[in-house]
Amino acid sequence: MVYRRANLEHAAASAPNMMQNGLLIALLALLLLAPTLPSLSRLCTEFLVLYGLGVVLMFAG
């Protein structure tokens, strides 16, 4: 696969992409911990709702 318009190795290691990857890992970890820690269930739900709302607003505007 060849894409000549951009250096994809450089784009994959950019700071915004690394921050998105860290956020994704943190949210997935919250999903895995939520069933084991009932006190985190509400917190996890709120984070996921806010994240989903942010994604919707980002793509809508």
N, CA and C of each residue as an Amber inpcrd file, in Angstrom:
protein
   183
   0.8490000  -1.1650000   0.0000000   0.0000000   0.0000000   0.0000000
   0.8990000   1.2340000   0.0000000   0.6460000   2.1160000  -0.9270000
   1.4610000   3.3190000  -1.0610000   0.5560000   4.5410000  -1.0630000
   0.8880000   5.5030000  -0.2400000   0.1740000   6.7740000  -0.1930000
   1.2320000   7.8550000  -0.2630000   1.3630000   8.5000000  -1.3900000
   2.4970000   9.3890000  -1.6360000   2.3000000  10.8180000  -1.1410000
   1.0980000  11.2000000  -0.7770000   0.8520000  12.5930000  -0.4190000
   1.2660000  12.9470000   1.0020000   1.4450000  11.9790000   1.8580000
   1.8070000  12.2790000   3.2540000   2.7260000  11.1960000   3.7890000
   3.5490000  11.5920000   4.7110000   4.3960000  10.6400000   5.4010000
   3.5880000  10.0760000   6.5640000   3.0180000   8.9000000   6.3820000
   2.1110000   8.3490000   7.3760000   2.8280000   7.9590000   8.6600000
   4.0900000   7.6250000   8.5910000   4.8310000   7.3080000   9.8130000
   4.9640000   8.5450000  10.6860000   5.1770000   9.6910000  10.0630000
   5.2790000  10.9300000  10.8210000   3.9080000  11.3420000  11.3570000
   2.8670000  11.1850000  10.5560000   1.5180000  11.5730000  10.9780000
   1.0300000  10.6930000  12.1240000   1.3930000   9.4270000  12.1180000
   0.9380000   8.5200000  13.1730000   1.5680000   8.8580000  14.5150000
   2.7370000   9.4690000  14.5140000   3.4410000   9.7760000  15.7580000
   3.2630000  11.2350000  16.1810000   2.2950000  11.9380000  15.6020000
   2.1040000  13.3380000  15.9740000   1.5000000  13.4290000  17.3800000
   1.6870000  14.5500000  18.0030000   1.2150000  14.7360000  19.3800000
  -0.3030000  14.5770000  19.5280000  -1.1200000  15.1540000  18.6360000
  -2.5720000  14.9560000  18.7910000  -2.9870000  13.4910000  18.6670000
  -2.3600000  12.7650000  17.7710000  -2.6970000  11.3490000  17.6310000
  -2.2680000  10.5510000  18.8570000  -1.1300000  10.8970000  19.4330000
  -0.6900000  10.1990000  20.6410000  -1.6290000  10.4940000  21.8130000
  -2.1360000  11.7240000  21.8980000  -3.0870000  12.0650000  22.9580000
  -4.4070000  11.3140000  22.7670000  -4.8600000  11.2020000  21.5290000
  -6.0850000  10.4430000  21.2600000  -5.8980000   8.9720000  21.6090000
  -4.7270000   8.4310000  21.3220000  -4.4510000   7.0340000  21.6650000
  -4.4450000   6.8400000  23.1770000  -3.8480000   7.7790000  23.9040000
  -3.8440000   7.6910000  25.3650000  -5.2480000   7.7820000  25.9350000
  -6.0720000   8.6570000  25.3780000  -7.4560000   8.7850000  25.8320000
  -8.2420000   7.5150000  25.5420000  -8.0330000   6.9410000  24.3740000
  -8.7150000   5.6950000  24.0210000  -8.3320000   4.5710000  24.9800000
  -7.0590000   4.4590000  25.3060000  -6.6050000   3.4240000  26.2400000
  -7.2150000   3.6470000  27.6170000  -7.2620000   4.9030000  28.0680000
  -7.8460000   5.1980000  29.3750000  -9.3410000   4.8610000  29.4080000
 -10.0680000   5.1960000  28.3480000 -11.4980000   4.8920000  28.3140000
 -11.7550000   3.3940000  28.2520000 -10.9400000   2.6780000  27.5170000
 -11.0990000   1.2210000  27.4650000 -10.7750000   0.5930000  28.8230000
  -9.7890000   1.1500000  29.5200000  -9.4690000   0.6430000  30.8580000
 -10.6230000   0.9030000  31.8210000 -11.2630000   2.0690000  31.6930000
 -12.4280000   2.3520000  32.5320000 -13.5560000   1.3600000  32.2710000
 -13.7480000   1.0080000  31.0180000 -14.7870000   0.0320000  30.6850000
 -14.4820000  -1.3320000  31.2970000 -13.2250000  -1.6920000  31.3370000
 -12.8600000  -2.9820000  31.9180000 -12.9590000  -2.9710000  33.4420000
 -12.7140000  -1.8190000  34.0600000 -12.7570000  -1.7280000  35.5150000
 -14.1600000  -1.4780000  36.0670000 -15.0530000  -0.9550000  35.2630000
 -16.3880000  -0.5830000  35.7440000 -17.1530000  -1.7430000  36.3700000
 -17.1740000  -2.9400000  35.8050000 -17.9330000  -4.0270000  36.4560000
 -17.3270000  -4.4780000  37.7780000 -16.0400000  -4.3110000  37.9540000
 -15.3930000  -4.7920000  39.1770000 -15.4620000  -3.7800000  40.3210000
 -15.5950000  -2.5230000  39.9990000 -15.6540000  -1.4770000  41.0180000
 -16.9550000  -0.6900000  40.8590000 -17.9720000  -1.0120000  41.6370000
 -19.2670000  -0.3490000  41.4760000 -19.2130000   1.1730000  41.6520000
 -18.2840000   1.6550000  42.4430000 -18.1960000   3.1040000  42.6400000
 -17.7270000   3.8150000  41.3790000 -17.0670000   3.0960000  40.4890000
 -16.6000000   3.6910000  39.2410000 -17.6370000   3.6290000  38.1280000
 -18.6910000   2.8680000  38.3060000 -19.6610000   2.6820000  37.2340000
 -20.2930000   3.9980000  36.8090000 -20.7230000   4.8060000  37.7750000
 -21.3480000   6.0850000  37.4300000 -20.3260000   7.0210000  36.8010000
 -19.1280000   7.0370000  37.3340000 -18.0690000   7.8840000  36.7880000
 -17.7480000   7.4870000  35.3520000 -17.6620000   6.1960000  35.1020000
 -17.3760000   5.7050000  33.7500000 -18.4840000   6.1050000  32.7850000
 -19.7180000   5.9850000  33.2340000 -20.8490000   6.3560000  32.3940000
 -20.7980000   7.8370000  32.0400000 -20.5110000   8.6710000  33.0260000
 -20.4400000  10.1100000  32.7730000 -19.3070000  10.4540000  31.8080000
 -18.1510000   9.8380000  31.9840000 -17.0280000  10.0920000  31.0750000
 -17.3610000   9.6710000  29.6550000 -17.9600000   8.5220000  29.5070000
 -18.2750000   8.0370000  28.1710000 -19.3430000   8.8880000  27.4930000
 -20.3320000   9.3370000  28.2550000 -21.3610000  10.2140000  27.6820000
 -20.7450000  11.5370000  27.2490000 -19.9020000  12.1140000  28.0930000
 -19.2520000  13.3730000  27.7360000 -18.3130000  13.2140000  26.5510000
 -17.6000000  12.1060000  26.4940000 -16.7030000  11.8550000  25.3610000
 -17.5090000  11.7010000  24.0820000 -18.6050000  10.9470000  24.1510000
 -19.4560000  10.7700000  22.9790000 -20.0560000  12.0850000  22.5140000
 -20.4830000  12.9070000  23.4690000 -21.0220000  14.2210000  23.1150000
 -19.9510000  15.0980000  22.4620000 -18.7480000  15.0400000  22.9730000
 -17.6530000  15.7950000  22.3770000 -17.3420000  15.3590000  20.9620000
 -17.3860000  14.0560000  20.7220000 -17.1190000  13.5370000  19.3770000
 -18.2130000  13.9920000  18.4200000 -19.4670000  13.9170000  18.8610000
 -20.5800000  14.3490000  18.0180000 -20.4640000  15.8290000  17.6980000
 -20.1700000  16.6540000  18.7040000 -20.0330000  18.0950000  18.4750000
 -18.8410000  18.4070000  17.5840000 -17.7660000  17.6370000  17.7060000
 -16.5850000  17.8750000  16.8890000 -16.8800000  17.6340000  15.4120000
 -17.6120000  16.5620000  15.1140000 -17.9020000  16.2470000  13.7240000
 -19.0830000  17.0330000  13.1760000 -19.9310000  17.5710000  14.0370000
 -21.0740000  18.3510000  13.5810000 -20.6600000  19.7790000  13.1820000
 -19.6200000  20.2880000  13.8220000 -19.2520000  21.6920000  13.5710000
 -18.1220000  21.7850000  12.6980000
